Each structure stands twice: as C-alpha cells, then as structure tokens.
C-alpha cells in the first residue's frame, strides 16, 4: 500500500504511467483491483474519485484528469509489459516474479 500511495502521489504531481505488476493479472485482480479491506473500503478507491477521468475495469486501467495512468498487469504476458511505458513500476509478490521481467522493463 505504501508503494501504491507513493505512485498515486507521483501521478498527481506529474503526468506519468504507473504500473502495478503481479505474478499473474488474475492474482492482481483478486488481491488488489477487487480487494475490499477490513474496514469495507475498496483498495482501488485510494485514488480519489475527483482525480479520475476514466476507469476501465476490464483492462484494470485508470486515467487521471491530468493524463496520468495507473494500470495493473501480470508477468504471464511479458509483451504487455513491453508497451506499458511505465515511469514507475511497483512489484507485488516480488519473490514470485520471474527475473527476466526486469530485463523487459529496464530499457
């Protein structure tokens, strides 16, 4: 959550693409995108509604009013990571992410 909130702060301060990467997109959908926290608050709603221009639940992508984007991707499809053009990548469950993924996003 700390890294996600940092990503939201960065997206607000300057237009950029922030990508949250899980071992699988399905895992990210369950553990993050659709997650309801213990207090009943949805995790994804930590992005204030007034900042959101578009929310695409099918592709798990949010576009902010300043043009920044937040998207959730998985490592099962490395080609999806190639075109993400992230200014900031946040890895969840890092130990389960293949090491060659870093070679894809590093250039």
Residue pairs with C-beta under 8 A, 6 or more apart in sequence:
1 43
1 46
3 90
4 20
4 43
4 46
4 90
5 46
7 18
7 20
7 70
7 88
7 90
8 18
8 46
8 47
8 70
10 16
10 18
10 87
10 88
11 18
11 64
11 66
11 68
11 69
11 70
12 51
12 64
12 66
12 68
14 68
15 66
15 67
15 68
16 68
16 86
16 87
16 88
17 68
17 69
17 70
17 71
17 84
17 85
17 86
17 87
17 88
18 68
18 69
18 70
18 71
18 86
18 87
18 88
18 89
18 90
19 70
19 71
19 72
19 73
19 81
19 84
19 86
19 88
19 89
19 90
20 28
20 32
20 70
20 71
20 72
20 73
20 90
20 92
21 28
21 72
21 73
21 74
21 75
21 81
21 89
21 90
21 91
21 92
21 97
21 101
22 28
22 31
22 32
22 72
22 73
22 74
22 75
22 92
22 93
23 74
23 75
23 76
23 93
23 96
23 97
24 74
24 75
24 76
25 60
25 72
25 73
25 74
25 76
25 77
26 74
27 74
27 93
28 60
28 72
28 73
28 74
28 92
29 60
29 72
31 92
32 43
32 44
32 72
32 92
33 43
33 44
33 57
33 60
33 72
34 42
35 42
35 43
35 44
36 42
36 43
37 43
44 62
47 62
47 64
47 70
51 64
51 65
51 66
52 62
52 63
52 64
52 65
53 63
53 64
53 65
54 62
54 63
55 61
55 62
55 63
56 62
56 63
59 71
60 71
60 72
60 73
61 69
61 70
61 71
61 72
62 69
62 70
62 71
63 69
64 70
71 84
73 80
73 81
73 84
74 80
75 81
75 97
75 98
75 101
78 100
78 101
78 104
81 101
81 104
81 105
82 104
84 105
86 105
89 105
91 97
